[in-house]
């Protein structure tokens, strides 16, 4: 079935030799992680505060 798709043989000279792997350059490691910690903390606390505020408003308006 694959005979109709047969194009030809692969030329072995076109295949490159083993190339030495060079890892991609990494950005400089930041020793000060406090700003990243604060951002992660805010990403957790802000939605939690909004949810708490929404529940408080719902309870307050329900009793009024």
C-alpha atoms as one frame of an Amber mdcrd trajectory, in Angstrom:
protein
   0.000   0.000   0.000   2.907   2.381   0.654   4.513   1.883  -2.754   2.616
   4.860  -4.153   4.144   7.113  -1.452   7.739   5.894  -1.933   9.893   8.854
  -2.941  13.418   7.460  -2.811  16.380   6.651  -0.629  17.806   9.059   1.958
  21.209  10.514   1.146  23.416   9.655   4.150  25.768  12.563   3.465  22.972
  15.088   4.113  22.533  13.887   7.709  24.677  16.028  10.061  27.163  14.445
  12.424  26.526  14.425  16.158  26.109  18.016  17.263  27.236  18.978  20.749
  24.282  20.004  22.888  24.440  23.503  24.296  21.771  24.265  26.909  19.789
  27.488  26.518  20.993  30.455  28.507  19.167  30.845  31.800  18.416  34.251
  33.281  20.513  35.247  36.272  19.212  33.694  39.489  17.563  36.295  41.706
  18.584  35.861  45.326  15.871  38.240  46.544  12.663  36.216  46.433  10.677
  38.481  48.773   8.891  40.359  45.988   7.934  37.077  44.322   6.658  35.763
  47.655   4.548  38.879  48.193   3.041  38.572  44.717   2.134  34.916  45.295
   0.660  35.770  48.680  -1.443  38.549  47.171  -2.610  36.240  44.371  -4.028
  34.016  47.086  -5.311  36.629  49.545  -7.009  39.107  47.192  -9.501  36.596
  45.713 -10.096  35.213  49.205 -10.835  38.728  50.497 -13.216  39.379  47.589
 -15.023  36.119  48.296 -15.271  36.979  51.997 -16.601  40.431  51.171 -19.198
  38.964  48.806 -20.378  36.514  51.479 -20.527  39.309  54.073 -22.582  41.519
  51.761 -24.919  38.628  50.967 -25.459  37.878  54.682 -25.880  41.586  55.527
 -28.401  42.246  52.751 -30.319  39.070  53.568 -30.870  40.106  57.199 -31.867
  43.687  56.335
